[in-house]
Amino acid sequence: MGFRLEGNLGALRIPQAAEGRFADELWRHTCFELFVALPGLPRYHEFNFSPSGDWAVYAFDRYRQRAFLADMELSALKPELQCAASTAGLELTAQVSLAALSPLHVRSTLRLGLSAVLERKDGPDPLLSYWALVHPDAKPDFHHPESFALTLDEIRN
């Protein structure tokens, strides 16, 4: 999965590269997000990827109802992140193990939501802007089922 950000990067707060660890509330700063759901089921997963290398993953039983993920599950779901900034922009790639979500995630069509939170260095409040493939309502809500607007067909070898 790849995200590319182009524009005046100097106007944004972009977290500095670090070791990369699990961290909550990455959405409070510049980050990219991936939502993964199986068609027809209310359960879904949310991945957050920071340019710093920090990451988070959450499971939901249904709309905004968090489910517990054991440490072993978190470890298996840890993404491989790479981030590079240049004069052309910022590019973040994330490799996620669909098999670690479930065997169904490898063999089924998936519904994906792709989004980004961008934090400005200064300017009018709010300092955060929310970007997604689709905003089904007037207020951004990345968890809204209709925001999972991208379909990924079954993965085959």
Backbone as ProteinMPNN parsed JSONL, in Angstrom:
{"seq_chain_A": "MGFRLEGNLGALRIPQAAEGRFADELWRHTCFELFVALPGLPRYHEFNFSPSGDWAVYAFDRYRQRAFLADMELSALKPELQCAASTAGLELTAQVSLAALSPLHVRSTLRLGLSAVLERKDGPDPLLSYWALVHPDAKPDFHHPESFALTLDEIRN", "coords_chain_A": {"N_chain_A": [[0.851, -1.151, 0.0], [0.6, 2.172, -0.854], [1.132, 5.634, -0.163], [1.063, 8.938, -1.317], [2.104, 12.226, -0.966], [1.818, 15.389, -2.195], [2.836, 18.774, -2.686], [3.061, 21.854, -0.803], [5.105, 20.973, 1.381], [6.502, 22.194, 3.376], [4.7, 23.67, 4.818], [3.487, 21.928, 6.48], [3.323, 19.966, 9.488], [5.41, 17.416, 9.823], [6.056, 14.402, 11.195], [9.251, 13.517, 12.476], [11.539, 11.01, 11.319], [11.91, 8.026, 13.157], [12.568, 5.32, 15.459], [10.281, 3.719, 15.166], [7.43, 2.476, 16.34], [4.632, 0.947, 18.114], [1.995, 3.203, 18.557], [-0.527, 5.12, 20.052], [-3.16, 7.361, 18.999], [-2.164, 8.548, 16.654], [-3.486, 9.922, 14.72], [-3.746, 12.509, 15.547], [-1.846, 14.009, 14.439], [0.07, 14.521, 11.404], [-0.63, 11.811, 9.423], [-1.241, 8.648, 7.784], [-3.946, 6.516, 6.834], [-5.415, 3.263, 6.772], [-8.246, 1.391, 6.2], [-9.758, -1.738, 6.555], [-12.083, -4.064, 5.458], [-14.285, -6.886, 5.267], [-16.643, -7.636, 2.732], [-20.089, -7.163, 3.529], [-19.857, -7.699, 6.237], [-19.804, -6.408, 9.581], [-17.455, -6.089, 11.005], [-14.161, -4.65, 11.127], [-10.804, -3.438, 10.407], [-8.428, -1.002, 11.412], [-5.606, 0.705, 10.335], [-2.939, 2.801, 11.214], [-0.453, 4.917, 9.972], [2.487, 6.578, 10.497], [4.686, 9.144, 9.257], [6.915, 9.115, 10.855], [7.483, 6.513, 11.327], [6.152, 5.306, 13.304], [3.262, 3.359, 14.22], [-0.085, 2.035, 14.26], [-2.661, -0.311, 14.999], [-6.012, -1.306, 14.958], [-8.854, -3.202, 15.925], [-12.287, -3.547, 15.116], [-15.501, -4.439, 16.149], [-17.859, -3.578, 15.128], [-19.21, -0.54, 13.724], [-17.189, 1.853, 15.0], [-16.926, 0.456, 17.415], [-14.678, -0.757, 19.415], [-12.635, -3.676, 19.431], [-10.825, -6.084, 21.323], [-7.344, -6.495, 20.904], [-4.869, -8.822, 21.246], [-1.474, -8.809, 22.508], [0.075, -10.563, 20.989], [-1.355, -10.65, 18.59], [-1.108, -7.976, 17.804], [1.642, -7.864, 17.343], [1.864, -9.605, 15.151], [0.495, -8.129, 13.276], [2.016, -5.925, 12.827], [3.049, -3.436, 10.67], [5.279, -3.149, 7.82], [7.06, -0.338, 7.291], [8.031, 2.303, 5.123], [9.345, 5.463, 4.508], [9.828, 8.305, 2.557], [11.026, 11.503, 1.917], [11.146, 14.18, -0.39], [11.971, 16.842, -2.683], [9.892, 16.591, -4.393], [7.802, 15.571, -2.902], [6.194, 13.595, -0.375], [6.456, 10.204, 0.312], [4.96, 7.328, 1.46], [5.161, 3.958, 2.151], [3.483, 1.007, 3.022], [3.488, -2.235, 4.209], [1.274, -4.72, 4.873], [0.216, -7.606, 6.592], [-2.213, -9.477, 5.326], [-2.982, -12.058, 5.875], [-2.524, -12.242, 8.584], [-4.691, -10.922, 9.593], [-6.912, -12.55, 8.978], [-7.581, -15.812, 7.501], [-9.611, -15.473, 5.642], [-9.268, -12.861, 4.737], [-7.294, -13.028, 2.861], [-8.362, -14.543, 0.825], [-10.688, -13.311, -0.02], [-12.71, -10.727, -1.55], [-11.978, -7.375, -0.716], [-13.028, -4.5, 1.134], [-11.795, -1.287, 1.138], [-10.715, 1.59, 2.924], [-9.07, 4.556, 2.374], [-7.135, 7.096, 3.759], [-6.014, 10.33, 4.965], [-4.553, 12.368, 7.446], [-3.692, 15.647, 7.828], [-1.461, 17.895, 9.303], [-1.147, 21.273, 9.772], [1.518, 23.674, 10.154], [0.991, 26.227, 11.084], [-1.63, 28.713, 11.161], [-5.161, 29.193, 10.519], [-7.488, 27.846, 12.931], [-9.214, 24.732, 12.477], [-6.053, 23.068, 12.905], [-5.778, 20.678, 11.705], [-6.466, 18.785, 8.79], [-8.664, 16.671, 6.929], [-8.515, 13.982, 4.782], [-9.839, 11.854, 2.298], [-10.824, 9.056, 0.215], [-13.544, 9.204, -0.122], [-15.992, 11.216, 1.432], [-18.688, 10.433, 3.063], [-20.548, 11.91, 4.551], [-21.227, 15.314, 5.624], [-19.427, 15.96, 7.632], [-16.14, 14.812, 8.152], [-15.615, 11.328, 8.462], [-13.87, 8.707, 8.861], [-14.485, 6.135, 9.607], [-16.975, 5.549, 8.711], [-19.052, 3.274, 7.032], [-19.495, 3.651, 4.251], [-17.272, 5.029, 3.505], [-15.375, 3.208, 2.949], [-14.417, 2.846, 0.194], [-12.955, 1.703, -1.835], [-12.448, -1.204, -3.71], [-10.82, -4.246, -3.404], [-9.992, -6.911, -5.258], [-10.027, -10.506, -4.86], [-6.966, -11.86, -3.809], [-4.588, -13.523, -5.661], [-2.095, -16.031, -6.207]], "CA_chain_A": [[0.0, 0.0, 0.0], [1.421, 3.366, -0.919], [0.524, 6.952, -0.06], [1.948, 9.982, -1.826], [1.655, 13.563, -0.624], [2.51, 16.412, -2.986], [2.427, 20.132, -2.356], [3.961, 22.622, 0.043], [5.361, 20.189, 2.596], [7.024, 23.099, 4.395], [3.587, 24.204, 5.595], [2.937, 20.851, 7.3], [4.125, 19.299, 10.53], [5.639, 16.022, 9.43], [6.874, 13.79, 12.245], [10.597, 13.089, 12.098], [11.782, 9.565, 11.325], [12.38, 7.488, 14.432], [12.665, 3.86, 15.526], [9.044, 3.109, 14.683], [6.846, 1.639, 17.398], [3.195, 1.113, 18.257], [1.654, 4.452, 19.244], [-1.922, 5.544, 19.945], [-3.51, 8.732, 18.649], [-1.363, 9.088, 15.547], [-4.371, 10.78, 13.939], [-3.671, 13.886, 16.046], [-0.767, 14.64, 13.662], [0.11, 14.02, 10.034], [-0.525, 10.358, 9.291], [-2.039, 8.004, 6.741], [-4.755, 5.463, 7.434], [-5.983, 2.215, 5.942], [-9.332, 0.642, 6.813], [-9.943, -2.998, 5.82], [-13.293, -4.786, 5.859], [-14.831, -7.901, 4.364], [-17.996, -7.236, 2.318], [-21.238, -7.728, 4.224], [-19.605, -7.911, 7.661], [-19.584, -5.138, 10.272], [-16.11, -6.055, 11.591], [-13.125, -4.062, 10.277], [-9.537, -3.078, 11.038], [-7.868, 0.312, 11.089], [-4.157, 0.839, 10.449], [-2.422, 4.167, 11.15], [0.964, 4.932, 9.602], [3.084, 7.904, 10.63], [5.991, 9.309, 8.595], [7.977, 8.845, 11.832], [7.676, 5.07, 11.422], [5.205, 4.789, 14.289], [2.106, 2.712, 13.605], [-1.114, 1.513, 15.154], [-3.689, -1.132, 14.365], [-7.157, -1.501, 15.834], [-9.951, -4.033, 15.414], [-13.611, -3.069, 15.492], [-16.559, -5.433, 15.933], [-18.821, -2.851, 14.282], [-18.916, 0.887, 13.618], [-16.541, 2.517, 16.134], [-16.929, -0.364, 18.628], [-13.372, -1.414, 19.423], [-12.453, -5.036, 19.922], [-9.516, -6.291, 21.944], [-6.269, -7.175, 20.165], [-3.81, -9.29, 22.147], [-0.117, -8.409, 22.105], [0.523, -11.463, 19.926], [-2.002, -10.191, 17.362], [-0.466, -6.714, 17.429], [2.955, -8.184, 16.797], [1.679, -10.19, 13.818], [-0.069, -7.114, 12.386], [2.947, -4.803, 12.69], [3.355, -3.212, 9.25], [6.617, -2.717, 7.414], [6.898, 1.021, 6.776], [9.144, 3.06, 4.548], [8.902, 6.81, 4.198], [10.877, 9.112, 1.931], [10.63, 12.867, 1.562], [12.016, 14.831, -1.371], [11.372, 18.086, -3.161], [8.671, 16.227, -5.113], [6.741, 15.246, -1.968], [6.403, 12.585, 0.656], [5.918, 8.914, -0.094], [4.98, 6.337, 2.522], [4.674, 2.642, 1.747], [3.2, 0.139, 4.164], [3.172, -3.61, 3.874], [0.449, -5.284, 5.931], [-0.077, -9.015, 6.392], [-3.64, -9.788, 5.332], [-3.146, -13.374, 6.502], [-2.564, -12.047, 10.034], [-6.057, -10.514, 9.935], [-7.626, -13.835, 8.961], [-7.449, -16.459, 6.194], [-10.607, -14.896, 4.734], [-8.771, -11.613, 4.166], [-6.427, -13.351, 1.722], [-9.141, -15.19, -0.231], [-11.931, -12.597, -0.307], [-12.705, -9.334, -1.965], [-11.894, -6.512, 0.458], [-13.413, -3.099, 1.039], [-10.731, -0.494, 1.751], [-10.813, 3.03, 3.071], [-7.749, 5.19, 2.413], [-7.31, 8.453, 4.246], [-4.844, 11.03, 5.496], [-4.735, 13.516, 8.322], [-2.566, 16.553, 7.622], [-1.364, 18.925, 10.33], [-0.434, 22.486, 9.359], [2.384, 24.267, 11.175], [0.291, 27.374, 11.648], [-2.775, 29.132, 10.37], [-6.435, 29.197, 11.248], [-7.958, 26.573, 13.495], [-8.337, 23.726, 13.08], [-4.784, 22.834, 12.225], [-5.85, 19.378, 11.042], [-7.412, 18.591, 7.684], [-8.957, 15.249, 6.789], [-8.611, 13.639, 3.37], [-10.245, 10.465, 2.076], [-11.372, 8.789, -1.112], [-14.942, 9.635, -0.071], [-16.569, 11.658, 2.704], [-20.122, 10.204, 2.859], [-21.324, 12.938, 5.233], [-20.603, 16.643, 5.622], [-18.311, 15.903, 8.575], [-15.298, 13.645, 7.867], [-15.73, 10.172, 9.346], [-13.183, 7.623, 8.167], [-15.068, 4.852, 10.02], [-18.279, 5.376, 8.06], [-18.937, 2.14, 6.09], [-19.437, 4.096, 2.857], [-15.943, 5.571, 3.195], [-14.567, 2.078, 2.471], [-14.883, 3.024, -1.185], [-12.095, 0.995, -2.786], [-12.606, -2.663, -3.668], [-9.652, -5.02, -3.807], [-10.42, -8.273, -5.59], [-9.308, -11.62, -4.26], [-5.547, -11.933, -4.136], [-4.192, -14.851, -6.134], [-0.642, -16.162, -6.462]], "C_chain_A": [[0.904, 1.222, 0.0], [0.596, 4.637, -0.83], [1.544, 7.97, -0.568], [1.309, 11.333, -1.538], [2.494, 14.558, -1.413], [1.989, 17.773, -2.576], [3.471, 20.795, -1.495], [4.168, 21.895, 1.37], [5.893, 21.058, 3.726], [5.941, 23.687, 5.275], [3.016, 23.175, 6.563], [3.905, 20.432, 8.4], [4.213, 17.829, 10.119], [6.548, 15.403, 10.48], [8.215, 13.293, 11.698], [10.728, 11.573, 12.194], [12.384, 9.151, 12.663], [12.429, 5.971, 14.327], [11.448, 3.184, 14.922], [8.526, 2.114, 15.704], [5.337, 1.794, 17.366], [2.936, 2.393, 19.041], [0.186, 4.781, 19.002], [-2.001, 6.998, 19.494], [-2.61, 9.354, 17.587], [-2.171, 10.065, 14.711], [-4.374, 12.226, 14.431], [-2.595, 14.69, 15.307], [-0.806, 14.074, 12.25], [0.304, 12.507, 10.039], [-1.419, 9.882, 8.157], [-2.772, 6.834, 7.371], [-5.296, 4.513, 6.374], [-7.043, 1.502, 6.766], [-9.603, -0.571, 5.931], [-11.167, -3.718, 6.368], [-13.624, -5.844, 4.814], [-16.251, -7.477, 3.992], [-19.077, -7.933, 3.139], [-21.042, -7.968, 5.71], [-19.336, -6.571, 8.345], [-18.169, -4.982, 10.839], [-15.116, -5.442, 10.606], [-11.885, -3.758, 11.105], [-9.111, -1.705, 10.547], [-6.369, 0.271, 11.328], [-3.808, 2.32, 10.342], [-0.926, 4.087, 10.896], [1.48, 6.363, 9.69], [4.378, 7.978, 9.824], [7.164, 9.057, 9.547], [8.361, 7.367, 11.855], [6.777, 4.446, 12.477], [3.967, 4.26, 13.573], [1.116, 2.319, 14.693], [-2.045, 0.638, 14.332], [-4.767, -1.387, 15.413], [-8.164, -2.409, 15.141], [-11.251, -3.448, 15.936], [-14.625, -4.165, 15.188], [-17.653, -4.878, 15.038], [-18.445, -1.387, 14.358], [-18.462, 1.483, 14.951], [-16.609, 1.746, 17.458], [-15.667, -1.209, 18.633], [-13.415, -2.799, 20.019], [-11.028, -5.147, 20.474], [-8.564, -6.983, 20.97], [-5.185, -7.547, 21.17], [-2.453, -8.845, 21.61], [0.408, -9.261, 20.961], [-0.087, -11.044, 18.583], [-1.372, -8.891, 16.881], [0.883, -6.966, 16.779], [2.842, -8.728, 15.376], [1.181, -9.164, 12.808], [0.845, -5.914, 12.185], [3.295, -4.626, 11.209], [4.838, -2.929, 9.038], [6.44, -1.373, 6.739], [8.19, 1.556, 6.192], [8.593, 4.421, 4.179], [10.081, 7.583, 3.631], [10.303, 10.466, 1.559], [11.647, 13.413, 0.571], [11.363, 16.144, -1.772], [10.073, 17.817, -3.904], [7.516, 15.897, -4.167], [7.17, 14.214, -0.953], [5.74, 11.3, 0.186], [6.078, 7.936, 1.054], [4.427, 5.039, 1.96], [4.54, 1.786, 3.005], [2.854, -1.24, 3.642], [2.496, -4.24, 5.089], [0.17, -6.741, 5.596], [-1.581, -9.256, 6.476], [-3.901, -11.126, 6.005], [-3.197, -13.254, 8.023], [-3.93, -11.54, 10.497], [-6.95, -11.744, 10.027], [-7.384, -14.486, 7.606], [-8.45, -15.906, 5.175], [-10.099, -13.627, 4.045], [-7.862, -11.854, 2.957], [-7.255, -13.847, 0.544], [-10.371, -14.414, -0.678], [-11.678, -11.248, -0.959], [-12.689, -8.496, -0.693], [-12.444, -5.128, 0.133], [-12.364, -2.296, 1.803], [-11.132, 0.97, 1.843], [-9.403, 3.573, 3.188], [-7.944, 6.643, 2.818], [-5.99, 9.025, 4.756], [-5.315, 12.154, 6.408], [-3.491, 14.368, 8.137], [-2.609, 17.661, 8.665], [-0.537, 20.09, 9.8], [0.438, 22.992, 10.508], [1.713, 25.447, 11.851], [-0.864, 27.747, 10.739], [-4.039, 29.057, 11.184], [-6.748, 27.821, 11.831], [-9.031, 26.01, 12.596], [-7.064, 23.55, 12.254], [-4.763, 21.498, 11.496], [-6.837, 19.437, 9.882], [-7.496, 17.096, 7.415], [-9.258, 14.936, 5.328], [-8.957, 12.164, 3.235], [-10.714, 10.298, 0.642], [-12.787, 9.333, -1.218], [-15.237, 10.124, 1.344], [-18.087, 11.52, 2.546], [-21.023, 11.271, 3.495], [-20.574, 14.264, 5.17], [-19.376, 16.678, 6.534], [-17.463, 14.665, 8.263], [-15.45, 12.553, 8.924], [-15.138, 8.976, 8.613], [-13.767, 6.257, 8.498], [-16.406, 4.569, 9.34], [-18.153, 4.254, 7.025], [-18.842, 2.564, 4.621], [-18.097, 4.743, 2.494], [-14.97, 4.466, 2.779], [-14.897, 1.918, 0.992], [-14.062, 2.277, -2.23], [-12.301, -0.506, -2.613], [-11.336, -3.309, -4.181], [-10.133, -6.447, -4.042], [-9.553, -9.283, -4.874], [-7.867, -11.643, -4.742], [-5.22, -13.371, -4.544], [-2.685, -14.87, -6.371], [-0.345, -16.047, -7.93]], "O_chain_A": [[1.863, 1.293, 0.769], [-0.512, 4.706, -1.362], [2.736, 7.869, -0.281], [0.133, 11.557, -1.825], [3.721, 14.57, -1.315], [0.836, 17.909, -2.168], [4.624, 20.365, -1.453], [3.486, 22.173, 2.356], [5.758, 20.708, 4.899], [6.231, 24.16, 6.374], [2.156, 23.505, 7.38], [5.124, 20.53, 8.26], [3.212, 17.113, 10.079], [7.69, 15.833, 10.64], [8.291, 12.728, 10.607], [10.106, 10.936, 13.044], [13.245, 9.833, 13.219], [12.342, 5.41, 13.234], [11.581, 2.174, 14.231], [9.107, 1.048, 15.906], [4.814, 2.668, 16.674], [3.574, 2.642, 20.063], [-0.286, 4.725, 17.867], [-1.035, 7.755, 19.597], [-2.331, 10.553, 17.626], [-1.603, 10.944, 14.062], [-4.96, 13.089, 13.776], [-2.451, 15.894, 15.519], [-1.645, 13.225, 11.947], [1.278, 11.993, 10.59], [-2.247, 10.634, 7.641], [-2.285, 6.228, 8.326], [-5.591, 4.905, 5.245], [-6.782, 1.062, 7.886], [-9.67, -0.453, 4.708], [-11.283, -3.953, 7.571], [-13.286, -5.711, 3.638], [-16.992, -7.004, 4.853], [-18.994, -9.131, 3.41], [-21.975, -8.401, 6.386], [-18.708, -5.692, 7.755], [-17.734, -3.865, 11.121], [-15.205, -5.676, 9.401], [-11.909, -3.813, 12.334], [-9.399, -1.308, 9.417], [-5.914, -0.146, 12.392], [-4.328, 3.016, 9.47], [-0.219, 3.295, 11.519], [0.958, 7.256, 9.023], [5.094, 6.982, 9.717], [8.283, 8.813, 9.096], [9.432, 7.008, 12.342], [6.645, 3.225, 12.55], [3.666, 4.671, 12.452], [1.443, 2.281, 15.879], [-2.195, 0.826, 13.125], [-4.48, -1.645, 16.582], [-8.304, -2.381, 13.918], [-11.313, -2.924, 17.048], [-14.612, -4.749, 14.105], [-18.293, -5.614, 14.287], [-17.454, -1.034, 14.998], [-19.241, 1.601, 15.897], [-16.374, 2.328, 18.517], [-15.584, -2.234, 17.957], [-14.134, -3.061, 20.983], [-10.148, -4.369, 20.108], [-8.941, -7.942, 20.295], [-4.648, -6.682, 21.862], [-2.301, -8.546, 20.425], [1.099, -8.764, 20.072], [0.591, -11.081, 17.556], [-1.13, -8.721, 15.686], [1.219, -6.342, 15.772], [3.626, -8.361, 14.501], [1.42, -9.311, 11.61], [0.497, -4.985, 11.456], [3.78, -5.558, 10.569], [5.55, -2.524, 9.957], [5.748, -1.272, 5.726], [9.283, 1.297, 6.694], [7.508, 4.527, 3.607], [11.192, 7.523, 4.159], [9.23, 10.56, 0.962], [12.845, 13.148, 0.674], [10.311, 16.505, -1.246], [9.238, 18.712, -4.035], [6.359, 15.937, -4.585], [8.358, 13.998, -0.713], [4.601, 11.311, -0.282], [7.18, 7.733, 1.563], [3.351, 5.021, 1.363], [5.368, 1.841, 3.915], [2.028, -1.389, 2.743], [3.063, -4.288, 6.181], [-0.086, -7.073, 4.439], [-2.158, -9.243, 7.564], [-4.939, -11.306, 6.642], [-3.839, -14.069, 8.686], [-4.29, -11.708, 11.662], [-7.649, -11.952, 11.019], [-7.02, -13.798, 6.652], [-8.163, -15.877, 3.978], [-10.461, -13.352, 2.901], [-7.69, -10.964, 2.125], [-6.898, -13.604, -0.609], [-11.036, -14.823, -1.629], [-10.572, -10.71, -0.915], [-13.317, -8.864, 0.3], [-12.337, -4.65, -0.996], [-12.075, -2.581, 2.965], [-11.796, 1.511, 0.959], [-8.622, 3.1, 4.014], [-8.811, 7.336, 2.285], [-5.004, 8.313, 4.947], [-6.337, 12.796, 6.164], [-2.369, 13.879, 8.271], [-3.647, 18.284, 8.888], [0.624, 19.922, 9.426], [0.136, 22.766, 11.68], [1.855, 25.641, 13.058], [-1.047, 27.158, 9.674], [-3.995, 28.879, 12.401], [-6.337, 26.787, 11.304], [-9.737, 26.804, 11.973], [-7.027, 23.85, 11.061], [-3.827, 21.216, 10.747], [-7.898, 20.054, 9.978], [-6.54, 16.353, 7.639], [-10.138, 15.542, 4.717], [-8.432, 11.325, 3.967], [-10.969, 11.278, -0.058], [-13.188, 9.856, -2.258], [-14.793, 9.528, 2.325], [-18.719, 12.396, 1.956], [-22.136, 11.504, 3.023], [-19.431, 14.324, 4.718], [-18.395, 17.356, 6.229], [-18.012, 13.572, 8.123], [-15.417, 12.824, 10.125], [-15.825, 8.313, 7.836], [-13.564, 5.306, 7.742], [-16.904, 3.445, 9.402], [-17.228, 4.281, 6.213], [-18.173, 1.898, 3.832], [-17.818, 4.98, 1.318], [-13.868, 4.752, 2.311], [-15.574, 0.97, 0.594], [-14.448, 2.231, -3.398], [-12.323, -1.01, -1.49], [-10.837, -2.967, -5.253], [-10.622, -7.106, -3.124], [-8.487, -8.958, -4.353], [-7.588, -11.468, -5.928], [-5.552, -14.317, -3.83], [-2.083, -13.846, -6.695], [0.815, -16.132, -8.334]]}, "name": "protein", "num_of_chains": 1, "seq": "MGFRLEGNLGALRIPQAAEGRFADELWRHTCFELFVALPGLPRYHEFNFSPSGDWAVYAFDRYRQRAFLADMELSALKPELQCAASTAGLELTAQVSLAALSPLHVRSTLRLGLSAVLERKDGPDPLLSYWALVHPDAKPDFHHPESFALTLDEIRN"}
